[in-house]
Amino acid sequence: MQSSDIVLHEGLVRAGPAEARKLGDITADGFRNDPFNHWLFGNFAGISHLFHLQARRIYAPRGYCYTHGNEGACMWMLPGGDASFSTADYAAFALPTLFKCGPGAVRRGIMTGEAMDKVHPDFEHAYLFSIAVRPGAQGKGLGRKLIAPVLAACDRLGVPAYLENSNPANAGFYGSLGFVVCGEIRPTPDAPPLVPMVREPRSA
């Protein structure tokens, strides 16, 4: 799957490195009440730093991202892309997180990354790192509009999609789109569940 295989619907705009801050702003706001990320960081400053870092260093330059105005955003890694953290990326995560959230958050963040890597699929797939809608725009169908273009390309090309659901409230949404639970990630015994889900491509 290439970026040229994806057709963005009206209102969705591709976002590259120049839009990394916008991607981070929308995504952090959409995740501000996310239970897993609250456990991970303990405050919004840590959540915001993570999503700005991921947008700036990983997904805007290497992935496939797009926005809907200033209300919604998606960050994907298409098949064959590289979402891994370098040593410099880990340093860029750890030092500000230590200052904003304390050493426990840094430790939890590294453990979470390692736990996610252990179960990440080794088959070709489109990876949905984040889909976010600002709180004031939620409940209006924007999430379905945001996720649709890449899922349509997956169906057309026969490519699975994969994500980790960090909020049980979103399970029904993902399930309605064909995502199926394929395990559970708990970096520590007290962590809320982070749930990996796979969607097989649908035939026409």
Protein Blocks (a to p, Z undefined) as FASTA:
>chain_A
ZZklpccdehiacddfklmmmmmmmmmmmmmmgmklmmmnopaklmmmmmmmmmmmmmmm
mmccddehjlbccddddehiafbdcfklmmmmmmmmmmmnojklmmmmmmmmmmmmmmgc
fbdcdddfbacddfklgonopmmmmmmmmmmmmmmnopacddddfbfklmmmmmmnopac
ebdcdfbfklccddddddddddZZ
